[in-house]
Amino acid sequence: MNMHYSSAGGAHRDNLAKGETLLQVDNISLSFGGVKAIQDVSFDIKKGEIRAIIGPNGAGKTSMLNVINGFYHPQEGTITFRGKERRRMRPHVAAQQGISRTFQNIALFKGMSVLDNIMTGRMTLQKRNMLWHALWHGPAQMEELEHRAAVEKIIDFLEIEAIRKTPSGRLPYGLQKRVELGRALAAEPALLLLDEPMAGMNLEEKEDMSRFILDVNHQFGTTIALIEHDMGVVMDLSDRVMVLDYGRKIGDGTPDDVRKNRDVIDAYLGVSHDD
Amino acid sequence: MFYREAGDFKTSYAADQQTFPIKSERWLFWAFIAIAFLVVPFFINDYWNKAVLMPLLIYAMAALGLNILTGYCGQVSLGTGGFMAVGAYACYKLMTAFPGMDMFSVVILSGFITAGVGLLFGIPSLRIKGFYLAVATLAAQFFLVWMFNKFAWFYNYSASGQITAPERTVFGIAVTGPSTTPWATYLFALTFVFVFGWVARNLTRGRLGRSWMAIRDMDIAAEIIGVSPLRAKLSAFGVSSFYIGMAGAMFFANYLGAIEVTEAFGIEKSFLVLFMVIIGGLGSILGSFLGAVFLVLLPVLLKNIMVGYLGWATDLAAHVQIMLIGGLIVFFLIAEPHGLAQLWRVTKEKLRLWPFPY
């Protein structure tokens, strides 16, 4: 299967080569009143890799994703995305720059069909304004059809053709997760953030989802940062793993490095089954 | 049996996206429109025009507007009456300030003026949600009505405080004022409702509509996907007020001819239109029309049955009518909480398979 993104709209192309730094996070500290969610964490995400963030509950993983896509504003530190440093940013601006994400607890638009949900993912790529839409026939419809074609490719890719007209609220959990991935993919992101994409799934659904994540990474070259608790999945999928505990970074490196790291074993992994 | 999609294949995305994807439905719709435009004007009389068709069309327009805001974008508004008043007074000021202007332009300009006012009152929606926003729009309702009473400039310093529509024409035919004919006002309102009903459908099916629905269904996820809440909410307020303003302008100029603001555009108007939207179906263009049909036609029908048929006293009939309508609203909301449009959708799903259960 050889797939490319459509030419419709301005996909978030950049001239970074694989392996160059896409996102650089420097000395981020985030606190809510007295609660220090993230303390002085630095890490980077290289283009084309699958980067996992793991750690026990409450370690600050989701907060870190929220910082990256502009939902939380850290008190200290800088984030450099594609060479541009930014401090405060609204989430929809981050989306326009090419960061999209899925959520820990599904955040689909329940009243909309699967097709509309995924079309919404292309929000940032569509340009026609209200007046063209009022007329519909002409430019607005042309644009809609172009994006529809791109969305249909994603629907094919995720194998959800049969449910494209179904309201997303009616779907079973596993499919909703898949639709949410489709919605995030539709934005043709430079960086895709996945917050526990496999939470609550059975083995088969996990296998499917893992395959989709790998395929996205291989076929589209999308850089992925993911949070996941299933260690088997994390170690198999990711190129590099960062470990957080109580808001601090306690480990960073390849899955093998992390697995051997004493701090990580103490804080999170426990005694390895292999030993 | 008569409603079949078998054999009705789509070979392009354009065909798949059309408003009425099923052939029989398309025919039904255009036949209905043809009758409304070509047949009804020849048979219309003053009673039907004033008691049934004009209020139906005008409330349908207002319900469309409110449905865009509340049904599609999820922002509850109780300011509909106030915004209709803005449309009416804008219409009056335009008619008196520019006597040469034709009525089409007047109504559309009134819509734009109301859209501006709506944007202003939409700003709080960026901070507050749900019931709290409803209360904020309630403030708009009372403030606007108060304003039109307080400042005599709005009613051109007339002694009664009323505003009265002078005669204005479209293509040389009077559509406002005392010398109108029923068919002229009917066709005028019908044209507006048809054109802007279509525009509402276009706006809601594309990018803009999806940004509204995304904000409605999950605003945080919408923002993270790239929907700007500011633009989505304010555009919904603007478009919604545009429709409601045009409805207000026609309510005043074409339908009643003379109004007094407290009486015509009080809080009960806001509730009436909100009920139409809820009963018709939130987030549905068809629902806006069905809601207006339900709440405009039913009282007329009940009154005719009770007074005309059964010969009851008018006051008794009026009270029974209020109770019956209240009861029916409750009944329909229990039977189908998503409104009449959903009822129609379910019926269609059943018809598709009829006579088999599945």
Interface residues (C-beta under 8 A of the other chain):
Chain A: N69 F71 R90 P91 H92 A94 A95 Q96 S100 R101 F103 A107 L108 F109 K110 G111 M112 D116 M119 T120 G121 M123 T124 Q126 R128 M130 H133 A134 L135 W136 A140 Q141 E143 E144 L145 R148 A149 E152 R183 A187
Chain B: Y13 A14 Q17 V199 N202 L203 R205 G206 R207 L208 G209 R210 S211 M213 A214 R216 D217 M218 I220 A221 A222 E223 I224 I225 G226 V227 S228 P229 S235 V239 G283
